Amino acid sequence: LPETIKTMGEHEVTVNLYRGVTATVKIRVIPEG
């Protein structure tokens, strides 16, 4: 069970990082476009 929680936690962090990067890219690209 701890392994499952750990994996879910790592996945959550990965998703949050991905969303943060995507949002940053959108913010940078839209003004230039």
Order of alpha helices (4+ residues) and beta strands (2+ residues): alpha
